[in-house]
Amino acid sequence: MYNVKANSNLIQWETCAAFLVKLPRTKYKFWISKKLARETGHKLIMVIPDSFEIKIFNRSNEKILCADEFLEYFGFDFSQEIIDDLKD
């Protein structure tokens, strides 16, 4: 499970049950349930489970991303085998 922080300016729309969020550095958007996200100040904090799959879309296209693919858009890097903080 991962906690992802994003600027609240990425929120495009809000309903009573979900946020419509723009995916950083793309033209894609996605819906995320308020059970998995909350807005605090100028941040949107999302909880992303390991088994997470999400549909991203724009006007002409849609894709389904797994958690790892989705998290890469928010700066997570899963290609490193050793975490730099743990190196001796």
TORKOL-4160 file (C-alpha; in steps of 0.2 Angstrom, whole numbers, padded with zeros to 4 digits, m for minus):
88
<pt num="1" X="0000" Y="0000" Z="0000"/>
<pt num="2" X="0007" Y="0017" Z="m0005"/>
<pt num="3" X="0002" Y="0035" Z="0001"/>
<pt num="4" X="0003" Y="0047" Z="m0014"/>
<pt num="5" X="0003" Y="0066" Z="m0012"/>
<pt num="6" X="m0002" Y="0077" Z="m0026"/>
<pt num="7" X="m0006" Y="0095" Z="m0028"/>
<pt num="8" X="m0024" Y="0099" Z="m0026"/>
<pt num="9" X="m0024" Y="0109" Z="m0042"/>
<pt num="10" X="m0025" Y="0092" Z="m0051"/>
<pt num="11" X="m0043" Y="0090" Z="m0045"/>
<pt num="12" X="m0054" Y="0094" Z="m0060"/>
<pt num="13" X="m0071" Y="0090" Z="m0052"/>
<pt num="14" X="m0078" Y="0083" Z="m0036"/>
<pt num="15" X="m0093" Y="0074" Z="m0032"/>
<pt num="16" X="m0100" Y="0067" Z="m0015"/>
<pt num="17" X="m0091" Y="0051" Z="m0018"/>
<pt num="18" X="m0076" Y="0054" Z="m0029"/>
<pt num="19" X="m0063" Y="0066" Z="m0036"/>
<pt num="20" X="m0059" Y="0068" Z="m0055"/>
<pt num="21" X="m0040" Y="0070" Z="m0055"/>
<pt num="22" X="m0029" Y="0075" Z="m0070"/>
<pt num="23" X="m0014" Y="0063" Z="m0071"/>
<pt num="24" X="0002" Y="0073" Z="m0070"/>
<pt num="25" X="0011" Y="0078" Z="m0086"/>
<pt num="26" X="m0002" Y="0070" Z="m0097"/>
<pt num="27" X="m0019" Y="0074" Z="m0104"/>
<pt num="28" X="m0027" Y="0059" Z="m0095"/>
<pt num="29" X="m0039" Y="0060" Z="m0081"/>
<pt num="30" X="m0045" Y="0047" Z="m0068"/>
<pt num="31" X="m0059" Y="0045" Z="m0055"/>
<pt num="32" X="m0054" Y="0040" Z="m0037"/>
<pt num="33" X="m0066" Y="0036" Z="m0023"/>
<pt num="34" X="m0066" Y="0047" Z="m0008"/>
<pt num="35" X="m0063" Y="0031" Z="0002"/>
<pt num="36" X="m0046" Y="0031" Z="m0005"/>
<pt num="37" X="m0042" Y="0050" Z="m0006"/>
<pt num="38" X="m0044" Y="0065" Z="0004"/>
<pt num="39" X="m0040" Y="0084" Z="0002"/>
<pt num="40" X="m0030" Y="0092" Z="0015"/>
<pt num="41" X="m0025" Y="0110" Z="0013"/>
<pt num="42" X="m0017" Y="0111" Z="m0004"/>
<pt num="43" X="m0013" Y="0092" Z="m0006"/>
<pt num="44" X="m0023" Y="0077" Z="m0012"/>
<pt num="45" X="m0018" Y="0062" Z="m0002"/>
<pt num="46" X="m0022" Y="0045" Z="m0011"/>
<pt num="47" X="m0020" Y="0028" Z="m0003"/>
<pt num="48" X="m0015" Y="0016" Z="m0017"/>
<pt num="49" X="m0017" Y="m0003" Z="m0013"/>
<pt num="50" X="m0004" Y="m0015" Z="m0021"/>
<pt num="51" X="m0019" Y="m0024" Z="m0031"/>
<pt num="52" X="m0025" Y="m0007" Z="m0037"/>
<pt num="53" X="m0031" Y="m0005" Z="m0055"/>
<pt num="54" X="m0037" Y="0011" Z="m0062"/>
<pt num="55" X="m0044" Y="0017" Z="m0079"/>
<pt num="56" X="m0037" Y="0033" Z="m0086"/>
<pt num="57" X="m0045" Y="0042" Z="m0100"/>
<pt num="58" X="m0045" Y="0057" Z="m0112"/>
<pt num="59" X="m0057" Y="0062" Z="m0125"/>
<pt num="60" X="m0051" Y="0049" Z="m0138"/>
<pt num="61" X="m0043" Y="0035" Z="m0128"/>
<pt num="62" X="m0043" Y="0025" Z="m0112"/>
<pt num="63" X="m0031" Y="0013" Z="m0103"/>
<pt num="64" X="m0031" Y="0002" Z="m0087"/>
<pt num="65" X="m0015" Y="0004" Z="m0077"/>
<pt num="66" X="m0009" Y="m0007" Z="m0063"/>
<pt num="67" X="m0003" Y="0001" Z="m0046"/>
<pt num="68" X="0015" Y="0001" Z="m0052"/>
<pt num="69" X="0012" Y="0010" Z="m0069"/>
<pt num="70" X="0000" Y="0022" Z="m0060"/>
<pt num="71" X="0013" Y="0027" Z="m0046"/>
<pt num="72" X="0026" Y="0030" Z="m0059"/>
<pt num="73" X="0016" Y="0045" Z="m0065"/>
<pt num="74" X="0018" Y="0052" Z="m0047"/>
<pt num="75" X="0037" Y="0050" Z="m0046"/>
<pt num="76" X="0039" Y="0032" Z="m0039"/>
<pt num="77" X="0053" Y="0022" Z="m0047"/>
<pt num="78" X="0052" Y="0003" Z="m0046"/>
<pt num="79" X="0066" Y="m0001" Z="m0057"/>
<pt num="80" X="0079" Y="0001" Z="m0043"/>
<pt num="81" X="0084" Y="m0015" Z="m0035"/>
<pt num="82" X="0091" Y="m0007" Z="m0019"/>
<pt num="83" X="0084" Y="0008" Z="m0011"/>
<pt num="84" X="0097" Y="0021" Z="m0009"/>
<pt num="85" X="0093" Y="0024" Z="0009"/>
<pt num="86" X="0097" Y="0006" Z="0013"/>
<pt num="87" X="0114" Y="0005" Z="0005"/>
<pt num="88" X="0129" Y="0003" Z="0016"/>
